[in-house]
Amino acid sequence: MYRTKASNIDVLFRAAKTRAGLSGCVWHDTRHTAATWIGSTGRLNLMEFCKMFGWRDPRHAMIYFNPTASDLAGKL
């Protein structure tokens, strides 16, 4: 298993961002995007979703998970 030190994550993220040609993207954006993608699958219940992201308060899910109108309409 590959492990990296917390101090190197910023350096690795910046290098990956440069290689991908991205600008204006911050580490926090990746968490928001991942939460939206994973949440839209519907495979996890709310508590599992919160546990996966390390949130103790389910209100965090409402901040990070942004379903589209079509996602919500499809569930009706």
RAHUCOR-V16257 format. One record per residue. RES is the residue in one letter. PSI is psi in whole degrees, -180 to 180 (NA if undefined). BURIAL is b if it has 16 or more other C-alpha atoms within 10 Angstrom, else e. D_FIRST is the distance of its C-alpha to the first C-alpha in Angstrom with 2 decimals. Layout:
res	psi	burial	d_first
RES	PSI	BURIAL	D_FIRST
RES	PSI	BURIAL	D_FIRST
This chain:
res	psi	burial	d_first
M	134	e	0.00
Y	128	e	3.78
R	147	e	6.38
T	151	e	10.01
K	147	e	13.20
A	-34	e	15.64
S	-21	e	18.18
N	-13	e	16.45
I	-44	e	16.09
D	-43	e	19.81
V	-45	e	19.80
L	-40	e	17.09
F	-45	e	18.96
R	-39	b	22.25
A	-43	e	21.19
A	-39	e	19.97
K	-42	b	23.20
T	-46	e	25.26
R	-36	e	23.80
A	-8	e	24.54
G	28	e	28.00
L	143	e	27.83
S	150	e	30.02
G	5	e	30.84
C	135	e	27.50
V	164	e	25.81
W	-39	e	22.47
H	-32	e	24.48
D	-35	e	25.58
T	-36	e	22.14
R	-42	e	22.09
H	-46	e	25.61
T	-44	e	24.92
A	-42	e	21.93
A	-40	b	24.13
T	-45	b	26.98
W	-49	e	25.11
I	-40	e	23.44
G	-33	b	26.69
S	-15	b	28.78
T	-28	e	27.18
G	10	e	28.85
R	-21	e	26.24
L	141	e	25.66
N	174	e	28.53
L	-44	e	29.16
M	-39	e	27.63
E	-41	e	24.35
F	-48	b	24.32
C	-41	b	24.99
K	-41	e	22.39
M	-38	e	19.65
F	-2	e	20.74
G	25	e	21.51
W	128	e	25.26
R	-26	e	27.68
D	120	e	30.63
P	-16	e	30.94
R	-24	e	33.02
H	-33	e	29.90
A	-34	b	29.31
M	-24	e	32.76
I	-44	e	31.88
Y	-34	b	28.68
F	117	b	29.47
N	85	b	32.28
P	151	e	33.39
T	165	e	35.96
A	-37	e	39.45
S	-33	e	38.89
D	-46	e	35.81
L	-40	e	38.03
A	-36	e	41.00
G	-22	e	39.01
K	-12	e	38.40
L	NA	e	42.14
